[in-house]
Amino acid sequence: MMIGWILPSSSSAQELSQPLDSLLDEISSFSGNGHAKEALVQLDSIRKILLPAPDSEEDWKFKKAYGVVYMDQGDMDAAKSQMLPLYRANWKQMPQHIRGQMARAVNDLGLLYFRIGKMDSARAMHDHSLLMYQSVGDDKGISMNYGNIAVILSDIGRRDSAIYFCKKSLQIARENDNLESAGFALLNLGLYEIAEGTYAEAIRHLLESREYFKQMDRHDLIYRIDLRIAQFYLKIEDFEGARPYIMRGKEYADSVGIDAHLCRSYRNLGDYFEGIGDYEAALVAFDSVEVVARRMSHAKLVSIGVTSQAMVLRGMEQYRRSIDLYMKGIEEMGDLFPGMRVHAWTGIGKCQMALANYRAALNAAEEGERIARQAQIYESHRFDLIGLKVRAHRGMGQYKLAFDYLDQYQGIQDSTLTGADQREIARQEYEFQKIYEQRIYDLEREQSEVKHQHEMDRARITRNSIIGVTLLLFGALFFVYLSYERKKRDNRLLALRAEQLRYKHRQLEEAHEKEQALLNDYISEKDRRIAAITMTQMEFGNQLKKISDTIGKIQPATSKCGEAITQVQRMLKAGIKDENQWDSFVHQFDQVHPRFFDVLRNSYPGLTVNDQKICAYIKIGMDNKSIASVTDLTLNTVKSRIYRLKKKMGLEPDDSIREVVLSMN
């Protein structure tokens, strides 16, 4: 494959200066499609013809083009050597059209630093590029840099700031009808919302992003969206939902042969196979990630491939091989990617726990904590690190230290706890509660033995006293004295035991409160999942309705065709009005709030079925807008119904119906 222009055998700089920008753009595009070596040859040919003077306008253009091609070739050092002079140049004295090209080059330099894990340098490049774009009023470049800054902030765990910059990028892109920038902003926003657990908003933004890229006929970007949607389904463990998106992405990656696309596809395949328990296939997929990433000289993807293989081996209970691969991954990372290094040390700690090497597990947790604190990302990794310390101290029999760390779970925000994390906390507290219940049982048994011994002593003392009365008075007094002293000692012992029992009782009450808090978190998570499923079902119904409306506009050619169209519309309407959706919702709702409808009907017998539905949606935390989407009503209609519902329930205008419904247990 060759690009669509031919160099003349003898040309002057003046003859080529006019089309130089378009030629260099075409070469960069050619390089990005997997032909970096051929593009480099073409660049050298043009440079030999033009022989640009150092630091001239043409020299800056060539440096930018060389930097892009070297990046595509995987030669990061050469790319930096070409692009750094553009960053250091006094851009304020450059013409505006050159300033814009230099801004794009500095942006590409930021992408280079991001790929090799130097986040501080990447942020500095994008901030610099942003200033340059703002100086020339290039809204597309401004939006692009805001989006890149958002990606960097998300990678270092500052998700709130990432969402802020992502929304700024989206706002500017929409104001200027920039479909590409808007599509990327919506894509990143969807990914951040998945991480935050707002799945309904996330999938809406991902599909909206896909629609933008479809309008642009950008199959490469549609491929990226499909991969992200697949990752969303993998995150919620819907492996059948993820499979078609993964397979479409793999077919596209194979067809274009771009290494970056292949890496992403192999990574998703590995996650899919690991999720369905096919560990051997997962190992092959993650090994392919490592091989392709090394070919690209992409340090981060190499580390991901290696540590992902380690995670699979841990799932296969091959702990020593897993530890070796985790250590290999840490060596690949060097001083870069602190978040990934923390995950690797956590994985090593879990392997050491499985091998009963509790001291080694504790050392791994402490090393992970050191890296996290140094990189100021401790809070986002706090759960795994503390959990590992709890289990390690418990394994070494250091229960007091284990409980001290267990108490720290109270400071972890709900957003950092997945369902698996909550189940792990509950399991650990249950095990510790069993240990303490056993200790209390031992104390009670010891107290019972003391009481029994006390009763035996009293009987013996009484018998000896009777015998002593018949003997010497001195003997009787002596035995009475012994009885008094023994009783006083026993009373002190009983008082001590009672104080110990009160202390253990307080600990049990605290453990119960923790368990109750975990139960509330579990119910909240279930409510969010019910809401997400309900929104997805409603979206599916809307799509069926759109299809039905479209079919209804078709003019049948024959009567048979008309009958077929009518039959299809009936089937679609039956799917839209499927009452089983409500039954399915009630079934899942009752698993979380089993007596809610009984309490509601007994407390307010005048409520209709639709009133009960609105109360159920409020119970799982849906706002008015979400209720309107689910019930296919307008927002004003929902507000009116809620106002009438408050009257039926006898509530005052200032009373909150949400507080009343949420308080029903």
Secondary structure as UniProt FT lines:
FT   HELIX           13..17
FT   TURN            18..19
FT   HELIX           20..32
FT   TURN            33..34
FT   HELIX           36..50
FT   TURN            54..55
FT   HELIX           57..73
FT   HELIX           76..88
FT   HELIX           91..93
FT   HELIX           96..115
FT   TURN            116..117
FT   HELIX           119..136
FT   HELIX           139..155
FT   TURN            156..157
FT   HELIX           159..175
FT   TURN            176..177
FT   HELIX           179..196
FT   HELIX           199..215
FT   TURN            216..217
FT   HELIX           219..235
FT   TURN            236..237
FT   HELIX           239..256
FT   HELIX           259..275
FT   TURN            276..277
FT   HELIX           279..296
FT   HELIX           299..315
FT   TURN            316..317
FT   HELIX           319..333
FT   TURN            334..335
FT   HELIX           338..354
FT   TURN            355..356
FT   HELIX           358..374
FT   TURN            375..376
FT   HELIX           378..395
FT   TURN            396..397
FT   HELIX           399..407
FT   HELIX           408..411
FT   HELIX           414..416
FT   HELIX           419..470
FT   HELIX           473..552
FT   HELIX           559..576
FT   HELIX           580..592
FT   TURN            594..595
FT   HELIX           596..603
FT   TURN            605..606
FT   HELIX           609..619
FT   TURN            620..621
FT   HELIX           624..631
FT   HELIX           635..648
FT   TURN            649..650
FT   TURN            653..654
FT   HELIX           657..662
//
